[in-house]
């Protein structure tokens, strides 16, 4: 084999191996020319390692022009909570959900340290966010609605979770405490506002909730919802009395019997 033939074979192998390396490496530029891979050392000298240029090249960083960044990335959340990190809390506190009622929903220690007013707000937001575990966990065992069958209780709450309403405000009217220690009782009067999704009709009700603790072994001694007294919210029409409807039913039944 002549010198020219040997030189052609070496160049062919170098070109093949270099192209394979370029294609297989994610850190090399695909624009390296074959002429830069081999330096001629003369017809009789095989190419040395020092005559081969490095087979890597940094990609040129493209400078972004001012104002070319995408709008959707301008407000990207870095807190790990996505949109919930900046979403307003349903209770109407003007704080983000994660910094307000969301802390009580997800952190048992935060719930245990919360005041009765904060628990009222958190329960309101729990219905808006469908945090059913919190609704159950913040209910006193002596509450009339308490169920020992937790799974059945969850399904019951799911069916009555105000899905047809938008909950966006829980106004605290009054907060009071009686007693001390484990026998302490808290009462919170609030107005819960709701908006019907289809008709956009606004409605509200007022309730005075009673909270008690059930010991450190239950929810770490947090306030638990024991009972509530519902009233008509200011500015809302008075509901029809149940006695009137019962009297009407009796009259209708009497007429039917006489006929």
C-alpha positions, 0 to 999 in steps of 0.5 A: 500500500502506498503512502497516499493510500495509507493517508486516505485511509487514516483521513477516512477513519478520522472523519468517520470517528469524528462525525460519530463523536459529534453526533453522539455528544450533546455538548459538541457543535454539529458545525465543526468542519472536517478540515479542522480535524486534521493538520497535515504533518507531511506525507510520511508522518501519521497524524499525532494526537497533538495535531488533532483539534479538540472535538468539542465546541461550546454552543454560542449562547444567544442573547435574548433581546429585551422584551422578547420573553414570553408573558406566561413565564413572567409570573411563573411561581417558584414556590412549588404550589403552582397557581395555588400560591398566588390564588386568593383565599376563598375566606376573603382575607385578601391573602393568598390561599397558601398563606391563609386557610391553606396552612390550616388545611395542610399543616396540623401544627398550624391548625392546632395553634389557630384561633376559633376565628381562623378555624371558622375561615378555614372551614368555610374555605374547606367547602370552597376547596373541597378539603373534606378531610379538614371539615371532618377533622375539625368537627367535634365528636359531640357534634350532631352531624358527627359520624363514626362511619368516616367513608359514608360521612365523606360521601355525604359532605361531597353531596353537600359541598356547595358545588353550585355556588362560588364561595368568596367571603366569610365576614367575621361579625363577633368572636368571644371566649368563655372559661379557661383551659380545656373547658374554654368555649369559643363562639364566633358569629360570621356571615357566609356569602355565596354566589349561585354559579348559573344565575349569579344570584348572591345569597348569604346566611349568618351563623354563630358557631360554638367551638370546644377542645376535646383534649390534646389527643384529638387534633392536638388540642385544636378548636373543634366545631361543636354546633351552630345557630343559623340566622338570616343574614343582614339584607337577606329576605326572611325565610318562610316559617316551617310552621306555616308550611306545615299548617298549609299541608294540614289544610290541604289534607283536610280538604282532601279527606272531606272530598 
